[in-house]
Amino acid sequence: MNETHNRALKSFVEVPQEHDFPIQNLPYCAFRRPDEEQPRVGARIGDFVLDLKILEHAGYFKDTALGDTHVFCKWALNKFMAQGRAAWHGARARISELLRYDNPTLRDDEKLREKALLPIERVELQMPVEIGDYTDFYSSKHHAFNVGTMFRGPENALMPNYLWVPVGYHGRASSVVLSGTPIRRPFGQTKADDADAPVFGPSRLLDFELEMGFLTGPGNELGEPIPIERAEEHIFGMVIVNDWSARDIQKWEYVPLGPFLGKNFATSISPWVVTMEALEPFRCAGAEQDPEPLEYLRIRHEATKPQSHAGERSGSGVQGSAYDIQLEVDLKTGTLERPHVLCRSNFKHLYWSMVQQLAHHTASGCNIRPGDLMASGTISGPTPESFGSMLELSWRGTKPIELPNGEQRRFIADGDTITMRGWCEGDGYRIGFGECEGKLLPAKGSGS
């Protein structure tokens, strides 16, 4: 822990107590100013975006580990993420220092403040990173058990490898889009159980998947694995992920190689990259793993002193590999007066942690580059209200979800908007991720 986590820390920018973006958070983003076409990098504080290019050109990062390296005038975070943990820490500490209520540097310099602090409604958010590669894991045991039960029965729900290996597949980076981007219902092949042949047409079983994703930092050389004890050095921060899924297309095509058209049409992410340093007070114990993972996947827990602020975790004094991030998904239809909450879950329910995912991903010698996205897979909890997909919530469509206005949903209908939120509750402050939102449009040629 350090001063940037202090619960008493206040900014000269007014931030309500329940706001997602207090000075203890300071997530990064990419944005465009109203008078420029070229995006640049910023940090969120309250209802403002701090233009880091302005501060960089004014020399405020020269005496940090960044030195003269210009990283914030770029259109995305990749170059900054490549600098490593010392640079990440130095930049965060300097941004926090400049925004403190008792620091006059930015507070009292009206000209600099007006140039550097922009109201959120005046900026256009962009993709925060240039995602070179995207991997989607399958790391929630509850989700894997639920889906396996539907298709194979509870006695064969988990595949033999599930408790030994962080299962994943390579997704499509080109269709990762920013929150707010409309999603078009995809076409593909589907086959009814009683049909002799498949048909081609729009998916009828469109689903959301509640996920979180981490973005990588420096990365490794081809042929050089990242050991699990070094994995955190390569994890920069996290975003909310909705990995949209066409269940009927996926069911027909996934054997023997896995998801293809059922997954490649869209993946939505939130615009704010919350750093691992901001999330540090919310570490907690991860899922109990039985059998014990193989040596290269074993997490070496470190004893720590119990925290007296937001990071306190039941006095155990054990440095965990999970994070206590509360998650929520709601649905807005064209006729609902207000959004209806579909599920509430938590990131800590994952069976395989981020460091295990990254260690396994690179164990083959696969090289990771700055800005790669690694998604968790659907995050389902142990109870029905914590299931992270419509497939589970409606139990493969057999238990329709009743909405307050009398409508029912088995899967997502055209015109529906899915919104995901994530946050950590601290002692007197909140670390939030904002929203990840997407509205489903009709298949091309099948409607307006």
C-alpha positions in Angstrom: 0.0 0.0 0.0 1.1 3.6 -0.5 -0.2 7.1 -0.2 -2.4 6.9 -3.3 -4.6 4.3 -1.4 -5.1 6.6 1.6 -8.8 6.7 2.3 -8.5 10.3 3.6 -6.9 11.5 0.4 -9.0 14.2 -1.3 -8.8 16.0 -4.6 -9.4 19.7 -5.3 -11.8 18.3 -8.0 -15.1 17.7 -6.1 -16.0 14.0 -6.2 -19.1 12.6 -4.4 -18.4 9.7 -2.0 -20.2 7.1 -4.1 -18.6 8.1 -7.3 -16.7 5.5 -9.4 -13.7 7.8 -10.0 -12.2 9.3 -6.8 -8.5 10.2 -6.5 -7.9 6.7 -5.2 -8.8 5.3 -8.6 -7.4 7.4 -11.5 -8.2 5.0 -14.3 -6.6 5.6 -17.7 -8.4 6.2 -21.0 -7.9 7.4 -24.6 -10.0 10.4 -25.7 -10.4 13.1 -28.3 -10.6 16.7 -27.5 -13.4 18.7 -29.3 -10.9 20.7 -31.3 -8.6 17.8 -32.4 -8.9 14.6 -34.4 -5.9 12.8 -32.9 -6.7 10.9 -29.7 -4.5 11.2 -26.6 -4.2 9.6 -23.2 -6.1 10.8 -20.1 -7.0 9.9 -16.5 -10.4 10.1 -15.0 -11.1 12.1 -11.8 -14.7 12.6 -10.9 -16.6 14.0 -13.8 -13.4 15.3 -15.5 -10.7 13.8 -17.8 -7.2 15.0 -17.0 -5.2 15.5 -20.3 -1.9 13.8 -19.6 -0.3 15.1 -22.8 -0.6 18.6 -21.4 1.1 17.6 -18.2 3.7 15.6 -20.1 4.7 18.5 -22.3 4.9 20.7 -19.3 7.5 18.4 -17.8 5.6 17.0 -14.9 6.7 13.4 -15.5 10.4 14.0 -16.1 11.5 13.2 -12.6 9.6 10.0 -12.5 10.7 6.6 -14.0 9.2 7.8 -17.3 11.9 10.5 -17.6 11.8 12.1 -21.1 9.9 9.2 -22.6 6.8 10.7 -24.2 4.0 8.2 -23.8 0.8 10.2 -23.2 0.7 12.0 -26.5 0.1 8.7 -28.2 -3.4 7.7 -29.4 -3.5 4.7 -27.0 -1.9 3.4 -23.8 0.4 0.8 -25.4 3.6 2.7 -25.2 3.0 3.6 -21.5 2.0 0.0 -20.7 5.3 -1.2 -22.2 7.3 0.8 -19.7 6.7 -1.5 -16.7 5.7 -1.2 -13.1 8.2 1.5 -12.0 6.9 3.8 -14.7 3.3 2.9 -13.9 3.8 3.6 -10.2 5.7 6.9 -10.8 3.0 8.2 -13.2 0.2 7.3 -10.8 1.9 8.9 -7.9 2.6 12.1 -9.8 -1.0 12.4 -11.1 -2.3 11.8 -7.6 0.0 14.4 -6.2 -1.1 17.0 -8.8 -4.7 16.4 -8.0 -4.5 16.6 -4.2 -6.6 19.3 -2.6 -3.6 20.8 -0.8 -1.3 21.0 -3.8 -1.5 24.4 -5.6 0.5 23.4 -8.7 -2.6 22.6 -10.8 -5.3 23.8 -8.5 -4.2 27.4 -8.5 -2.8 27.6 -12.1 -6.0 28.6 -13.9 -4.6 28.6 -17.4 -3.0 25.1 -16.9 -6.1 23.8 -15.2 -8.5 24.9 -17.9 -6.3 23.3 -20.6 -5.7 20.0 -18.7 -9.0 19.3 -17.0 -11.9 18.7 -19.4 -15.5 18.0 -18.4 -16.4 14.4 -19.4 -19.2 15.6 -21.6 -16.7 17.5 -23.8 -14.5 14.6 -24.7 -15.1 11.6 -27.1 -13.8 8.4 -25.6 -11.8 6.1 -27.8 -10.5 2.5 -27.5 -7.9 2.8 -24.6 -5.5 0.4 -26.2 -4.5 -1.0 -29.5 -5.4 -4.7 -28.9 -3.0 -6.9 -30.9 -4.2 -10.2 -29.6 -7.2 -11.3 -27.6 -7.5 -14.5 -25.5 -10.7 -15.6 -23.8 -10.5 -18.0 -20.8 -13.1 -20.3 -19.2 -12.1 -19.7 -15.6 -15.3 -19.8 -13.6 -15.9 -23.3 -12.2 -19.5 -22.4 -11.4 -20.1 -21.4 -15.0 -18.3 -24.4 -16.5 -20.3 -26.7 -14.2 -23.6 -25.1 -15.1 -23.0 -25.3 -18.9 -21.6 -28.8 -18.6 -24.6 -30.0 -16.6 -27.0 -28.7 -19.3 -25.3 -30.6 -22.0 -23.7 -33.7 -20.3 -25.4 -34.0 -16.9 -23.9 -33.1 -13.5 -21.8 -36.3 -13.3 -19.8 -35.3 -16.4 -20.2 -31.5 -16.1 -16.5 -30.7 -15.9 -14.2 -32.0 -18.6 -11.3 -34.0 -17.2 -8.7 -31.2 -17.8 -10.7 -28.4 -16.2 -9.2 -28.6 -12.6 -5.7 -28.9 -14.1 -5.4 -26.3 -16.8 -6.8 -22.8 -17.3 -8.8 -23.5 -20.4 -8.9 -20.7 -23.1 -9.1 -20.0 -26.8 -7.8 -17.2 -29.1 -10.5 -14.7 -29.9 -10.7 -12.1 -32.6 -9.1 -8.7 -31.7 -10.5 -6.9 -34.7 -14.1 -7.1 -33.3 -13.3 -5.9 -29.8 -15.3 -2.6 -29.6 -15.8 0.2 -27.1 -18.7 0.4 -24.8 -21.7 2.1 -26.5 -21.0 0.5 -29.9 -24.2 -1.1 -31.2 -24.0 -4.9 -31.8 -25.4 -6.5 -34.9 -27.1 -9.9 -34.6 -24.8 -12.3 -36.4 -25.5 -14.8 -39.1 -24.1 -18.4 -39.1 -25.0 -22.0 -39.4 -27.3 -23.6 -36.9 -28.8 -27.1 -36.7 -31.9 -28.2 -34.8 -31.6 -31.4 -32.9 -34.2 -33.1 -35.1 -33.0 -31.7 -38.4 -31.1 -33.6 -41.0 -29.0 -30.7 -42.1 -28.0 -27.2 -40.9 -29.4 -23.9 -42.1 -27.8 -20.5 -42.5 -29.4 -17.4 -41.0 -29.4 -15.0 -38.0 -28.7 -16.4 -34.6 -31.8 -16.8 -32.5 -30.1 -17.4 -29.2 -28.0 -14.3 -28.6 -26.4 -14.0 -25.2 -24.2 -11.8 -23.1 -21.2 -13.1 -21.0 -20.3 -11.2 -17.9 -16.5 -11.1 -17.9 -13.5 -9.0 -16.7 -10.3 -8.6 -18.7 -6.8 -7.7 -18.0 -4.4 -5.8 -20.3 -0.8 -6.8 -20.5 2.3 -4.6 -20.0 5.9 -5.3 -21.2 5.5 -8.9 -22.3 8.0 -11.5 -23.1 10.2 -12.7 -25.9 9.1 -15.6 -28.1 10.2 -18.8 -26.4 10.6 -17.2 -23.0 7.7 -18.1 -20.6 6.6 -15.7 -17.9 6.9 -17.6 -14.6 4.0 -17.2 -12.2 6.0 -15.3 -9.7 6.7 -12.7 -12.3 3.3 -12.6 -13.9 2.1 -9.5 -12.0 4.9 -7.5 -13.5 3.1 -7.9 -16.9 -0.5 -7.1 -15.8 -1.3 -3.4 -16.2 -5.0 -3.0 -15.4 -8.5 -4.3 -15.9 -11.7 -3.5 -17.9 -15.2 -4.9 -18.0 -15.8 -7.3 -20.9 -19.0 -8.5 -22.5 -18.1 -11.4 -24.8 -21.3 -11.6 -26.8 -22.2 -15.1 -27.7 -24.5 -16.7 -30.4 -25.4 -19.9 -28.5 -27.0 -21.7 -31.4 -24.2 -21.0 -33.8 -21.6 -21.9 -31.1 -23.4 -25.2 -30.3 -23.1 -26.5 -33.9 -19.6 -25.3 -34.8 -17.5 -25.6 -31.6 -16.7 -29.3 -32.1 -13.8 -30.2 -32.5 -11.9 -26.9 -32.4 -14.0 -24.5 -30.3 -15.8 -21.1 -30.8 -15.7 -19.4 -34.2 -18.6 -17.4 -35.7 -20.5 -17.8 -32.5 -18.0 -15.6 -30.8 -16.1 -13.5 -33.3 -18.7 -11.0 -34.2 -18.3 -8.7 -31.2 -16.7 -8.3 -27.8 -17.4 -5.0 -25.8 -15.1 -3.5 -23.3 -15.4 -0.6 -20.9 -13.4 2.6 -21.7 -11.7 3.0 -18.3 -8.6 0.9 -17.5 -8.4 0.5 -13.8 -4.8 -0.2 -12.7 -3.8 -3.1 -10.6 -2.2 -0.6 -8.2 -5.6 1.0 -7.7 -7.1 -2.4 -7.0 -4.4 -3.5 -4.6 -6.5 -2.8 -1.4 -9.1 -5.2 -2.7 -7.0 -8.3 -3.0 -8.6 -11.3 -1.4 -8.3 -15.1 -1.2 -9.0 -16.9 -4.4 -11.0 -20.1 -4.9 -9.7 -23.2 -3.2 -8.0 -25.4 -5.8 -8.2 -29.1 -5.5 -6.2 -30.9 -6.8 -3.2 -28.7 -6.2 -2.1 -27.2 -9.5 1.0 -28.3 -11.2 4.2 -26.6 -10.0 4.3 -23.9 -12.7 0.7 -22.8 -11.8 1.1 -22.7 -8.0 0.7 -19.3 -6.3 3.1 -18.5 -3.6 1.1 -16.6 -1.0 3.0 -14.0 0.9 2.2 -13.1 4.5 1.2 -9.5 5.0 0.1 -7.4 7.9 -3.7 -6.9 8.1 -4.7 -3.6 6.6 -6.5 -1.0 8.7 -8.4 0.5 5.7 -10.1 -0.7 2.5 -7.7 -3.6 2.1 -8.6 -5.4 5.3 -9.6 -9.0 4.6 -11.0 -10.8 7.7 -7.6 -10.5 9.5 -6.1 -13.5 7.7 -2.9 -11.6 6.8 -2.7 -13.6 3.6 -1.9 -11.9 0.3 -4.6 -13.3 -2.1 -4.6 -13.9 -5.8 -8.2 -12.7 -6.4 -9.9 -9.3 -6.2 -13.2 -8.4 -4.5 -14.9 -6.7 -7.5 -18.7 -6.6 -7.4 -20.4 -7.0 -10.8 -23.9 -6.3 -12.0 -25.7 -6.7 -15.3 -29.0 -5.0 -16.3 -31.3 -5.2 -19.2 -33.2 -2.3 -20.8 -35.9 -3.1 -23.4 -37.8 -0.7 -25.5 -40.8 -0.8 -23.2 -39.3 -1.0 -19.7 -39.4 2.2 -17.7 -36.1 1.5 -16.0 -33.4 -1.2 -16.5 -34.0 -4.5 -14.9 -31.1 -6.2 -13.0 -30.4 -9.6 -14.4 -27.5 -10.8 -12.2 -25.0 -9.8 -9.5 -21.7 -11.6 -9.3 -18.2 -11.1 -8.1 -14.7 -11.4 -9.8 -13.5 -13.4 -6.8 -15.6 -16.4 -7.9 -13.1 -17.3 -10.6 -11.3 -20.7 -10.1 -8.2 -19.7 -12.1 -6.6 -16.4 -11.3 -5.1 -13.9 -13.7 -1.5 -14.8 -12.8 -2.3 -18.5 -13.5 -3.9 -17.5 -16.8 -0.9 -15.5 -17.9 1.7 -18.1 -16.7 -0.1 -20.9 -18.6 -0.6 -18.7 -21.7 3.1 -18.2 -22.0 4.3 -21.6 -20.7 4.6 -22.8 -24.3 6.8 -19.8 -25.1 4.0 -17.8 -26.6 5.0 -14.1 -26.6 2.7 -11.5 -25.1 2.8 -7.9 -26.2 1.8 -4.6 -24.6 -2.0 -4.1 -24.9 -3.0 -7.8 -25.3 -6.4 -8.5 -23.8 -7.0 -11.6 -21.6 -10.6 -12.1 -20.7 -11.8 -14.2 -17.7 -14.6 -16.1 -19.3 -18.1 -15.8 -17.9 -18.1 -15.0 -14.2 -20.8 -17.0 -12.4 -21.3 -17.3 -8.7 -22.7 -20.2 -6.7 -26.3 -19.0 -6.7 -28.9 -18.5 -9.5 -29.0 -14.8 -9.2 -25.2 -14.7 -9.7 -25.1 -16.6 -13.0 -23.3 -14.5 -15.6 -25.2 -15.4 -18.8 -28.7 -15.7 -20.2 -27.9 -19.4 -21.0 -27.6 -20.0 -17.2 -30.2 -17.5 -16.0 -32.9 -19.0 -18.2 -31.3 -22.5 -17.9 -31.0 -23.0 -21.7 -34.3 -21.2 -22.3 -36.4 -23.5 -20.1 -37.0 -21.0 -17.4 -37.9 -17.6 -19.0 -36.9 -14.5 -17.1 -40.0 -12.4 -16.1 -39.5 -8.7 -16.5 -41.4 -6.1 -14.4 -43.7 -5.1 -17.4 -44.8 -8.7 -18.1 -42.3 -9.3 -20.9 -40.2 -12.5 -20.8 -36.7 -13.2 -22.0 -34.9 -16.5 -22.7 -32.2 -14.8 -24.6 -31.5 -11.2 -25.8 -34.0 -9.6 -28.2 -33.4 -7.0 -30.9 -33.5 -3.6 -29.4 -32.4 -4.8 -25.9 -29.5 -2.9 -24.2 -27.2 -4.8 -21.9 -25.2 -2.8 -19.4 -22.5 -4.2 -17.1 -21.0 -2.4 -14.1 -18.1 -3.3 -11.7 -16.8 -1.7 -8.5 -14.9 -2.2 -5.3 -16.3 -0.9 -2.0 -13.6 0.8 0.1 -13.8 2.4 3.5 -15.2 5.9 2.5 -14.5 5.5 -1.2 -15.4 3.4 -4.2 -13.2 2.1 -7.1 -15.4 1.8 -10.1 -15.0 0.6 -13.7 -17.9 2.7 -15.1 -20.1 0.9 -17.6 -19.8 -1.5 -20.5 -23.0 -1.1 -22.6 -24.2 -2.5 -25.9 -27.5 -2.4 -27.8 -28.5 -5.3 -30.0 -29.5 -4.4 -33.5 -31.4 -6.7 -35.9 -29.4 -8.9 -38.2 -28.4 -7.1 -41.4 -31.2 -7.2 -43.9 -33.7 -8.7 -41.4 -35.2 -5.4 -40.2 -34.4 -1.7 -39.6 
